[in-house]
C-alpha cells in the first residue's frame, strides 16, 4: 500500500505526509490575499519549529494541500492543528464568523512509496487550473509551484528534493501540463492518488 490511512499513520522522521482539509459546507476559508499570507506565515513558523520540510503546498479558496517531510520526532500532524487553530481564531474575529470553519479535523495520509511523490506534487500544483481559478499554475501565488520551476525565491520548498525528483524546471512544467491535459496519471499513480485524496 503506497499510503497509510490517518488511523494507521506512524509519525516518524523521514516520513512524507499529505495533510489537507476543506471549508465546512464548501465555505471559502480564504477570502482575501491577507488571509493566505497569514496562513503562509504560520506554516513557515511552525514548519521550522517542528522540524518539518515543506515539499509542495497549495492554498485554495475553500481547501488546502500540504505535502511535508517530518525531520524530527514532532509529529507532522501538529502543523495543520497549530496553523489552522490560530488561523480560525483570526478568521472568526475578523469576519464575525461563528461555528465550524472546516469540514472536519484535518486529513492526513502517509506516503510510504516514494515513487508516487512526484505525482502527488503535480496534482497539488495543478489544483488552481483544475478548479478554473487560473489558466496557468504560474498565475496562482499561493502554492510553491513558482519555486519548483525557479521563478520565485522562497523558503517553503526543498530545493534538493526538487532537483532530485523533478529534473529541470522545464521538465516539471511539462509534467504538470501533461496531467492537466490528460487529467490522468500513470495507472499505479492514478490509483494511489484517488485513494490518497478520498
Secondary structure, 3 states (H helix, E strand, C coil): CCEECHHHCCCCCCCEEEEEEEEHHHCCCCCCHHHHHHHHHHHHHHHHHCCEEEEEEEEECCEEEEEEEECCCCCCCHHHHHHHHHHHHHHHHHHCCCCCCECCCCEEEEECCHHHHHHHHHHHHHHHHHCCCCCCHHHCCCECHHHHCCCCCCCCCCHHHHHHHHCCHHHHHHHHHHHHHHCCCCHHHHHHHHHHCC
